[in-house]
Amino acid sequence: MTQTPPQAQAQTEPQPRPQPLSWKLVIDSADPHAQAGFWAQALGYLIEDNSPLVERLLAAGAVPEAITTHAHGRRAWLDLAAARHPDDPYDEVSGTGQGRRLLFQRVPEPKTVKNRLHIDVHSAPGQRDAEADRLVGLGARVLRTVDEQGGSWIVMADPEDNEFCLN
């Protein structure tokens, strides 16, 4: 009987599928709370409520008041704000979303170049122009309309000039 070397055996056996990873999209921002508010309204998401955690850490003296603020009617982190999908799970202690989530973090430098990554927002059939009007009412801008053989969409910018597409 011939034995198969361990290297050859490893190549022929099916490899287990890796465990899916959780992720969030982190977006640099000058005003994370305004951005979280815009995107929560734009997508029908919820602004994360981290106030129970923030209040508990403040009461314990674990964090200074200077790194907190009041936003959206509650105590929040000064430099972070997130919008999460209303149907996805979240940590009840911290308020942190555990599913589809946009996290905005304050950075000192302004946006200077085109996004390398952007969000595509899909409107209901026949509702793209009405959705564009709604998003403009929330603070977005229309940059251009693209009509190509492969499709048509509107390139827009959020209140901090991050480009996104409306299909």
BABAPA-233443 format. One line per field, with one value per residue (C-alpha): residue in one letter; x, y, z. Coordinates in steps of 0.02 Angstrom, whole numbers, padded with zeros to 5 digits, always signed. Each point is the difference from the previous one (the first is absolute). Example, Ala and Ser with C-alpha at 12.3 -4.5 7.8 and 13.67 -1.06 7.14 Angstrom:
BEGIN
kolgu [a, s] $
X [+00615, +00069] $
Y [-00225, +00172] $
Z [+00390, -00033] $
***
This chain:
BEGIN
kolgu [m, t, q, t, p, p, q, a, q, a, q, t, e, p, q, p, r, p, q, p, l, s, w, k, l, v, i, d, s, a, d, p, h, a, q, a, g, f, w, a, q, a, l, g, y, l, i, e, d, n, s, p, l, v, e, r, l, l, a, a, g, a, v, p, e, a, i, t, t, h, a, h, g, r, r, a, w, l, d, l, a, a, a, r, h, p, d, d, p, y, d, e, v, s, g, t, g, q, g, r, r, l, l, f, q, r, v, p, e, p, k, t, v, k, n, r, l, h, i, d, v, h, s, a, p, g, q, r, d, a, e, a, d, r, l, v, g, l, g, a, r, v, l, r, t, v, d, e, q, g, g, s, w, i, v, m, a, d, p, e, d, n, e, f, c, l, n] $
X [+00000, +00068, -00019, -00043, +00120, -00086, +00021, -00089, -00137, -00034, -00020, -00129, -00111, -00133, +00044, -00126, -00087, +00064, -00119, -00080, +00072, -00100, +00041, -00053, +00036, +00101, -00009, +00112, -00100, +00011, -00167, -00039, -00168, -00065, +00061, -00081, -00161, +00003, +00036, -00124, -00137, +00063, +00000, -00140, +00128, +00009, +00131, +00088, -00039, +00161, -00065, -00020, +00183, +00061, -00098, +00061, +00183, -00018, -00080, +00142, +00130, +00069, -00010, +00011, -00152, +00105, -00013, -00189, -00136, -00188, -00066, -00170, -00074, +00120, +00178, +00120, +00183, +00071, +00099, -00105, -00178, -00080, -00156, -00059, -00134, -00155, -00023, +00178, +00058, +00091, +00087, -00125, +00138, +00097, -00132, +00124, -00076, +00055, -00062, -00013, +00079, +00082, +00120, +00054, +00161, +00061, +00163, +00088, +00036, -00134, -00044, +00116, -00017, -00131, -00060, +00084, -00154, -00179, -00175, -00131, -00178, -00137, -00169, -00163, -00040, -00056, +00043, +00179, -00038, -00116, +00132, +00131, -00114, -00023, +00188, +00031, -00125, +00107, +00157, +00070, +00046, -00022, +00168, -00051, -00112, +00083, -00088, +00101, -00037, +00014, -00121, -00042, +00032, +00021, +00167, -00032, +00100, -00047, +00014, +00189, +00024, +00021, -00060, -00135, -00107, -00189, -00068] $
Y [+00000, +00171, +00142, +00173, +00135, +00125, +00145, -00094, -00057, +00180, +00053, -00133, +00018, +00135, +00149, +00059, +00160, +00145, +00074, +00159, +00157, +00144, +00171, +00181, +00140, +00137, +00172, +00145, +00155, +00179, -00018, -00182, +00037, +00099, -00135, -00140, +00101, +00027, -00182, -00067, +00104, -00040, -00189, -00018, -00054, +00042, +00108, -00110, +00041, -00018, +00110, -00139, -00049, +00180, +00046, -00153, +00034, +00184, -00046, -00121, +00132, -00113, +00132, +00190, +00104, +00087, -00151, +00001, +00113, +00010, -00049, -00057, +00034, -00109, -00018, -00062, -00018, +00163, -00073, -00152, -00027, -00143, -00044, -00181, -00102, -00007, -00188, -00051, -00055, +00119, -00010, +00061, +00055, +00109, +00034, -00056, -00076, -00175, +00000, +00125, +00156, +00164, +00071, +00181, +00053, +00178, +00039, +00169, +00008, +00041, -00114, +00043, -00132, -00112, -00146, -00167, -00086, +00060, -00050, -00046, +00038, -00096, +00085, -00088, -00024, +00164, +00100, +00054, +00183, +00015, -00082, +00121, +00146, -00074, -00020, +00178, +00055, -00090, +00093, -00100, +00076, -00068, -00004, -00078, -00127, -00145, -00087, -00143, -00158, -00097, +00110, +00169, +00076, +00166, +00043, +00099, +00069, -00008, +00156, -00025, -00028, -00189, -00065, -00134, -00068, -00007, -00139] $
Z [+00000, -00048, +00122, -00063, +00060, +00118, -00124, -00139, +00118, +00056, -00182, -00041, +00154, -00011, +00104, +00128, -00047, +00106, +00127, -00075, +00077, +00070, -00071, -00002, -00121, +00088, -00078, +00047, +00042, +00062, +00093, +00037, +00081, -00148, -00119, +00103, +00001, -00188, -00041, +00128, -00085, -00175, +00028, +00127, +00131, +00185, +00082, +00126, +00180, +00099, +00143, +00131, -00021, -00008, +00157, +00094, -00044, +00047, +00168, +00036, -00042, -00137, -00137, +00005, -00044, -00134, -00116, +00006, -00068, -00013, -00171, -00062, +00172, +00100, +00065, -00134, -00042, -00066, -00145, -00050, -00058, -00094, -00096, +00001, -00087, +00111, -00023, +00042, +00172, +00116, +00167, +00130, +00120, -00122, -00133, -00133, -00156, -00046, -00179, -00143, +00073, -00051, +00128, -00018, +00085, +00020, -00090, -00003, -00186, -00129, -00145, -00144, -00136, -00078, +00105, -00035, +00072, -00007, +00049, -00131, +00055, -00091, -00020, -00034, -00186, -00078, +00157, -00035, -00035, +00149, +00109, -00066, +00047, +00175, +00023, -00059, +00132, +00130, -00056, -00146, -00168, -00176, -00088, -00166, -00084, -00089, -00145, -00073, -00094, +00164, +00096, +00069, +00170, +00088, +00080, +00158, +00146, +00183, +00111, +00015, -00188, +00008, -00167, -00010, -00139, -00006, -00111] $
***
